[in-house]
Amino acid sequence: MTDIKPIYLQKVKQQNMALILQKIWEHETLSRVELVELTGLTSGTITNLTQELIQLRLIRESETSSGTVGRKRIMLKYLQDRYLIVGLDIGRTSYEVVLTDLTGRILKSVEGNIVGIHDPEKVLDLITPHLETMKAYAAGKGSPIIGLGTSIPGPMDKKIGNLLKPPNFPGWEGYPIQSALEARFGLKTCIEDDARASALAERWYGLGRKVQDLLFVTMGMGIGGGVIMKGEIVVGSNGLYGQVGHITLVPNGAVCACGNEGCWETVGSIPGILRRWGGGETIDDFFQAVNQGDVKAAECLKETLYYLESALTTLFNTYDPEVIVLGGRLYPYLTMHMDEIRSRVKARIYAFAQDRVHIESATFGASQNAVGAAALVFGELLAKPLQMLPNYLPQETP
């Protein structure tokens, strides 16, 4: 019969260590006394676990003035560049690979075009040399890479690491993305829907550090969403929570790739806008026509902004977030209209909540998905430090 006591003690240790790491991240710097107050753990537990984290070089001590002459307080903060993370974003037309430290700061990055390439293995063949270069760079710095986070269009079955049938993403249905990446690169790999990854970029490194309830909306070749509630990403029973691009905005509208009719994505995504306009091939063509006074393009833009306003109003009423963050390839074209959109959304929701409507721009711009991919690994590190750093743990004394 297996002795469950060591397993239980290790589980408790990991939970306590995770709590310490999360509190230090939340406050950026804390003393051991403050950790005792914030966590409810004993001073002995705090001392032992923080010492182990220092030995791991995950956190470090620093001195700061206590305000009393001659006295210094010992504070704990992250050692941000001891461990590194690779973030990989695979999109419908391009990819990006970033190497970050534990704060989400990008140390190296590379992008590539995959337009017309629908074979997953060929896409990974293009990515492989870049990722190997980053592994070599990290090795040269003496900074271990603790994991590979991957952002990719969903939906997906995260239990087995396979994609299901992502809309407008031919060739990837059923692809075992997680196991394929682990086999190629030998790194612990986390995968997530691209919109949720972007939400996690905000959760750990951006606006979400100061709020508990956040909704991220990405608008580009598709429209997706990621919902953070009480600091945690919400997935739902079928992995469909936050599929904001598939709310119905046009009754009896065009059939969407998801199977629904009149989805926001059919009218508000880049392909949806170009289809309604019918006057060009790229989103640059469309906005150039708007700027040149094309009447049909101007009317199409007016409708697009109305759809955005309606969708955001629905999302505020549905999710009640502290902030909605907007990003994606389409968003930069719409920024000049956002003051008007904010004003109209405020006018359409409950009067008592109008001053609480916050609609902000994504923190990481075009690299949001890739940084979000890195944030996947960081979130795992904070939740499961003993599992994420097994090769670097101090040896137990017999």
C-alpha positions as CSV (number, residue, x, y, z in Angstrom):
1,M,0.0,0.0,0.0
2,T,1.4,3.4,-1.0
3,D,2.2,5.7,1.9
4,I,0.2,8.8,1.1
5,K,1.8,11.0,3.9
6,P,4.8,12.2,1.8
7,I,2.5,12.9,-1.1
8,Y,0.2,14.9,1.1
9,L,3.1,16.8,2.6
10,Q,4.5,17.7,-0.8
11,K,1.1,18.9,-1.9
12,V,0.8,21.1,1.1
13,K,4.3,22.4,0.6
14,Q,3.5,23.3,-3.0
15,Q,0.3,25.1,-2.1
16,N,2.1,27.1,0.6
17,M,5.0,28.0,-1.8
18,A,2.6,29.0,-4.5
19,L,0.8,31.3,-2.0
20,I,4.0,33.0,-1.1
21,L,5.0,33.5,-4.8
22,Q,1.6,34.9,-5.7
23,K,1.7,37.4,-2.8
24,I,5.2,38.6,-3.7
25,W,4.1,38.9,-7.3
26,E,0.9,40.8,-6.3
27,H,2.8,43.3,-4.1
28,E,6.1,43.3,-6.0
29,T,8.1,43.3,-2.8
30,L,7.3,42.0,0.7
31,S,9.0,41.3,4.0
32,R,8.7,38.0,5.8
33,V,6.6,39.6,8.5
34,E,4.2,40.9,5.8
35,L,4.0,37.5,4.3
36,V,3.0,36.0,7.6
37,E,0.2,38.5,7.8
38,L,-1.0,38.1,4.2
39,T,-0.8,34.3,4.0
40,G,-1.7,33.2,7.5
41,L,1.3,30.8,7.4
42,T,3.6,30.5,10.5
43,S,6.8,32.5,10.6
44,G,8.7,29.2,10.6
45,T,7.0,28.0,7.4
46,I,7.6,31.4,5.7
47,T,11.3,31.3,6.7
48,N,11.9,27.8,5.5
49,L,10.0,28.2,2.2
50,T,11.4,31.6,1.3
51,Q,14.9,30.3,2.0
52,E,14.3,27.4,-0.4
53,L,13.0,29.9,-3.0
54,I,16.1,32.0,-2.6
55,Q,18.2,28.9,-3.1
56,L,16.3,28.2,-6.3
57,R,17.1,31.8,-7.2
58,L,13.5,32.5,-7.9
59,I,13.3,35.3,-5.4
60,R,16.0,37.4,-3.7
61,E,16.5,39.6,-0.7
62,S,17.0,43.3,-0.8
63,E,17.3,45.9,1.9
64,T,15.1,48.9,2.2
65,S,14.8,51.7,4.7
66,S,12.2,51.2,7.4
67,G,11.9,54.9,8.1
68,T,13.8,54.5,11.3
69,V,17.3,55.7,11.5
70,G,19.8,52.9,11.3
71,R,17.3,50.2,10.6
72,K,16.8,48.3,7.4
73,R,14.1,45.9,6.4
74,I,14.8,42.8,4.4
75,M,12.4,42.6,1.5
76,L,11.7,39.7,-0.9
77,K,11.2,40.2,-4.6
78,Y,11.5,38.2,-7.8
79,L,14.9,37.5,-9.4
80,Q,13.4,38.2,-12.8
81,D,16.0,36.8,-15.2
82,R,17.3,33.6,-13.5
83,Y,14.6,31.6,-15.5
84,L,13.4,32.4,-18.9
85,I,10.2,31.5,-20.9
86,V,9.5,30.9,-24.6
87,G,6.2,32.2,-25.9
88,L,5.0,31.0,-29.3
89,D,2.0,32.4,-31.1
90,I,0.8,30.5,-34.2
91,G,-1.9,32.5,-36.0
92,R,-3.8,31.9,-39.2
93,T,-1.4,33.9,-41.4
94,S,1.8,34.4,-39.2
95,Y,3.7,33.3,-36.2
96,E,5.8,35.0,-33.5
97,V,8.3,33.5,-31.1
98,V,9.5,35.5,-28.0
99,L,11.9,34.8,-25.2
100,T,10.9,36.6,-22.0
101,D,12.1,36.9,-18.4
102,L,9.7,36.3,-15.5
103,T,8.2,39.8,-15.8
104,G,7.1,39.4,-19.4
105,R,10.0,41.6,-20.7
106,I,10.8,40.4,-24.2
107,L,14.5,39.6,-24.6
108,K,14.4,38.3,-28.2
109,S,11.6,38.0,-30.7
110,V,11.1,36.8,-34.3
111,E,8.1,36.8,-36.6
112,G,7.3,34.9,-39.8
113,N,4.6,34.6,-42.5
114,I,2.7,31.4,-43.1
115,V,0.0,32.6,-45.5
116,G,-1.2,29.6,-47.6
117,I,0.6,27.0,-45.5
118,H,-1.9,24.6,-44.0
119,D,0.3,21.7,-43.0
120,P,1.1,22.0,-39.2
121,E,4.4,20.1,-39.7
122,K,5.6,22.6,-42.3
123,V,4.7,25.5,-40.0
124,L,6.7,23.9,-37.1
125,D,9.6,23.3,-39.5
126,L,9.7,27.1,-40.0
127,I,9.5,27.8,-36.3
128,T,12.1,25.3,-35.2
129,P,15.3,27.1,-36.1
130,H,14.1,30.3,-34.3
131,L,13.3,28.4,-31.2
132,E,16.6,26.5,-31.2
133,T,18.4,29.9,-31.5
134,M,16.6,31.1,-28.4
135,K,17.4,28.0,-26.5
136,A,21.1,28.5,-27.4
137,Y,20.9,32.2,-26.3
138,A,19.4,31.2,-22.9
139,A,22.0,28.5,-22.4
140,G,24.7,31.1,-23.1
141,K,23.3,33.3,-20.4
142,G,23.1,30.4,-18.0
143,S,19.4,31.0,-17.6
144,P,17.2,27.8,-17.9
145,I,14.1,27.9,-20.0
146,I,11.4,26.5,-17.8
147,G,8.7,26.1,-20.4
148,L,7.2,26.8,-23.8
149,G,3.8,28.5,-23.8
150,T,1.8,28.3,-27.1
151,S,-1.1,30.5,-28.2
152,I,-3.1,29.1,-31.2
153,P,-6.7,29.4,-32.5
154,G,-9.1,27.2,-30.6
155,P,-11.2,25.4,-29.6
156,M,-9.0,22.7,-28.2
157,D,-9.1,19.7,-25.9
158,K,-6.5,20.7,-23.3
159,K,-6.7,17.3,-21.5
160,I,-5.0,15.6,-24.4
161,G,-3.4,18.6,-26.0
162,N,-5.2,18.5,-29.3
163,L,-6.9,21.1,-31.4
164,L,-10.5,20.4,-32.3
165,K,-11.8,22.3,-35.3
166,P,-10.7,25.9,-35.2
167,P,-12.8,28.1,-37.6
168,N,-10.9,29.4,-40.6
169,F,-7.8,27.4,-39.7
170,P,-7.6,24.6,-42.3
171,G,-5.3,21.6,-41.8
172,W,-5.1,21.9,-38.0
173,E,-8.2,19.9,-37.1
174,G,-7.3,17.2,-34.5
175,Y,-3.6,18.1,-34.6
176,P,-1.8,17.1,-31.3
177,I,-0.1,20.4,-30.9
178,Q,1.1,19.9,-27.3
179,S,2.8,16.6,-27.8
180,A,4.3,17.6,-31.1
181,L,5.9,20.7,-29.6
182,E,7.2,18.8,-26.6
183,A,8.7,16.1,-28.9
184,R,10.4,18.7,-31.0
185,F,11.8,21.0,-28.4
186,G,12.1,19.0,-25.2
187,L,10.4,21.7,-23.1
188,K,7.4,21.5,-20.9
189,T,4.6,22.9,-23.0
190,C,1.4,24.7,-22.1
191,I,-1.2,25.5,-24.8
192,E,-4.2,27.9,-24.8
193,D,-6.7,29.5,-27.2
194,D,-5.1,32.7,-28.5
195,A,-7.7,35.1,-27.0
196,R,-7.3,33.5,-23.6
197,A,-3.6,33.7,-23.8
198,S,-3.9,37.4,-24.5
199,A,-6.1,37.8,-21.5
200,L,-3.4,36.1,-19.4
201,A,-0.8,38.5,-20.7
202,E,-2.9,41.2,-19.1
203,R,-3.6,39.1,-16.0
204,W,0.1,38.6,-15.1
205,Y,1.9,41.4,-16.8
206,G,-0.5,44.1,-17.7
207,L,-3.7,45.8,-16.5
208,G,-4.9,42.6,-14.8
209,R,-2.3,43.0,-12.0
210,K,-4.5,45.6,-10.4
211,V,-8.0,44.1,-11.2
212,Q,-9.7,40.8,-10.5
213,D,-12.3,40.7,-13.3
214,L,-11.2,41.4,-16.9
215,L,-12.4,40.6,-20.4
216,F,-10.0,40.6,-23.3
217,V,-11.4,40.9,-26.8
218,T,-9.2,40.3,-29.9
219,M,-10.3,41.4,-33.3
220,G,-8.6,40.3,-36.5
221,M,-9.1,37.5,-38.9
222,G,-11.6,36.3,-36.2
223,I,-13.0,37.7,-33.0
224,G,-12.2,36.0,-29.7
225,G,-12.4,36.6,-26.0
226,G,-10.7,35.6,-22.8
227,V,-12.4,36.1,-19.4
228,I,-10.6,36.6,-16.1
229,M,-12.8,36.3,-13.0
230,K,-11.4,36.6,-9.5
231,G,-7.9,36.4,-11.0
232,E,-8.5,33.1,-12.8
233,I,-9.1,32.3,-16.5
234,V,-12.6,30.9,-17.0
235,V,-12.9,28.0,-19.6
236,G,-16.4,26.6,-19.1
237,S,-17.7,23.0,-19.3
238,N,-17.0,22.7,-23.0
239,G,-14.0,25.1,-23.3
240,L,-16.3,27.7,-24.9
241,Y,-16.5,30.3,-22.2
242,G,-15.7,33.8,-23.6
243,Q,-16.3,32.9,-27.3
244,V,-17.5,36.5,-27.7
245,G,-17.1,36.5,-31.5
246,H,-20.0,34.1,-31.7
247,I,-22.7,36.1,-30.0
248,T,-25.5,36.8,-32.5
249,L,-25.6,40.4,-33.7
250,V,-27.5,40.0,-37.0
251,P,-30.7,37.9,-36.8
252,N,-30.9,35.6,-39.8
253,G,-27.4,36.8,-40.8
254,A,-24.6,35.0,-42.6
255,V,-23.7,31.5,-41.5
256,C,-20.6,31.5,-39.4
257,A,-17.9,28.8,-39.5
258,C,-19.0,27.9,-35.9
259,G,-22.4,26.9,-37.3
260,N,-24.4,29.8,-35.9
261,E,-26.0,32.6,-37.9
262,G,-25.2,36.3,-37.7
263,C,-22.2,36.1,-35.3
264,W,-20.3,39.2,-34.6
265,E,-17.3,37.6,-36.3
266,T,-19.3,37.4,-39.6
267,V,-19.6,41.2,-39.7
268,G,-16.9,42.6,-37.4
269,S,-13.8,40.6,-38.2
270,I,-11.4,41.6,-41.0
271,P,-13.0,39.0,-43.5
272,G,-16.5,40.1,-42.4
273,I,-15.7,43.8,-43.1
274,L,-14.2,43.1,-46.5
275,R,-17.1,40.9,-47.4
276,R,-19.6,43.6,-46.6
277,W,-17.6,46.2,-48.3
278,G,-16.8,44.2,-51.4
279,G,-14.3,46.8,-52.8
280,G,-10.8,45.4,-52.1
281,E,-8.7,42.6,-50.8
282,T,-7.0,43.8,-47.6
283,I,-8.0,45.8,-44.5
284,D,-5.4,48.5,-45.6
285,D,-7.4,48.8,-48.9
286,F,-10.6,49.3,-46.9
287,F,-9.3,52.1,-44.6
288,Q,-7.5,53.8,-47.6
289,A,-10.9,53.9,-49.3
290,V,-12.5,55.3,-46.1
291,N,-9.8,58.1,-46.0
292,Q,-10.4,58.8,-49.7
293,G,-14.1,59.4,-49.2
294,D,-15.5,56.1,-50.6
295,V,-19.2,56.3,-49.7
296,K,-19.7,52.5,-49.5
297,A,-16.5,52.1,-47.3
298,A,-17.6,54.9,-45.0
299,E,-21.0,53.3,-44.5
300,C,-19.4,49.9,-43.9
301,L,-17.2,51.5,-41.2
302,K,-20.2,53.1,-39.6
303,E,-21.9,49.7,-39.4
304,T,-18.7,48.1,-38.1
305,L,-18.5,50.6,-35.2
306,Y,-22.1,50.1,-34.4
307,Y,-21.6,46.3,-34.2
308,L,-18.6,46.9,-31.9
309,E,-20.6,49.3,-29.7
310,S,-23.5,46.8,-29.5
311,A,-21.1,43.9,-28.7
312,L,-19.3,45.8,-26.0
313,T,-22.6,46.8,-24.4
314,T,-23.7,43.1,-24.4
315,L,-20.4,42.0,-23.0
316,F,-20.6,44.5,-20.1
317,N,-24.1,43.4,-19.3
318,T,-23.1,39.7,-19.5
319,Y,-19.7,39.6,-17.8
320,D,-19.7,42.8,-15.6
321,P,-15.9,43.2,-15.8
322,E,-13.8,45.8,-14.2
323,V,-12.2,46.5,-17.6
324,I,-12.5,45.3,-21.2
325,V,-9.2,45.3,-23.0
326,L,-9.2,45.4,-26.8
327,G,-6.5,44.2,-29.1
328,G,-5.8,42.2,-32.3
329,R,-4.8,43.1,-35.8
330,L,-8.0,45.2,-36.5
331,Y,-7.9,47.3,-33.3
332,P,-5.2,49.8,-34.3
333,Y,-7.4,50.9,-37.2
334,L,-10.3,51.7,-34.8
335,T,-8.4,53.6,-32.0
336,M,-9.4,57.0,-33.4
337,H,-13.0,56.1,-32.9
338,M,-12.8,54.7,-29.4
339,D,-13.7,57.8,-27.4
340,E,-17.0,57.8,-29.3
341,I,-17.5,54.1,-28.8
342,R,-16.8,54.5,-25.0
343,S,-19.3,57.3,-24.8
344,R,-22.0,55.3,-26.6
345,V,-21.5,52.2,-24.6
346,K,-21.8,54.2,-21.3
347,A,-25.1,55.6,-22.6
348,R,-26.5,52.1,-23.2
349,I,-25.8,50.4,-19.8
350,Y,-27.3,50.8,-16.4
351,A,-27.0,54.4,-15.2
352,F,-25.5,53.5,-11.8
353,A,-22.6,51.7,-13.6
354,Q,-21.8,54.1,-16.3
355,D,-18.9,55.7,-14.5
356,R,-17.4,52.2,-14.1
357,V,-17.1,51.5,-17.8
358,H,-13.4,51.0,-18.6
359,I,-12.4,50.1,-22.2
360,E,-8.6,50.0,-22.6
361,S,-6.0,49.1,-25.3
362,A,-4.0,45.9,-25.0
363,T,-0.7,46.4,-23.2
364,F,1.6,44.5,-25.6
365,G,0.3,45.5,-29.0
366,A,1.1,43.2,-31.9
367,S,3.0,40.8,-29.5
368,Q,0.0,40.3,-27.1
369,N,-0.6,36.7,-28.1
370,A,3.1,35.7,-27.8
371,V,3.5,37.4,-24.5
372,G,0.3,35.7,-23.4
373,A,1.8,32.4,-24.4
374,A,4.7,33.1,-22.1
375,A,2.3,34.1,-19.4
376,L,0.8,30.6,-19.5
377,V,4.0,29.2,-18.3
378,F,4.4,31.9,-15.7
379,G,1.0,31.2,-14.3
380,E,1.9,27.5,-14.0
381,L,5.1,28.4,-12.2
382,L,3.2,30.4,-9.6
383,A,0.6,27.7,-9.2
384,K,2.9,24.6,-9.3
385,P,6.5,25.7,-8.5
386,L,7.6,22.2,-7.4
387,Q,6.4,20.7,-10.6
388,M,7.7,23.4,-12.9
389,L,11.2,23.5,-11.3
390,P,11.9,19.8,-10.4
391,N,15.4,19.8,-11.8
392,Y,16.5,22.9,-9.9
393,L,15.2,22.0,-6.4
394,P,17.7,21.6,-3.5
395,Q,18.3,18.0,-2.6
396,E,16.5,16.9,0.5
397,T,18.7,16.0,3.5
398,P,18.3,12.3,4.4
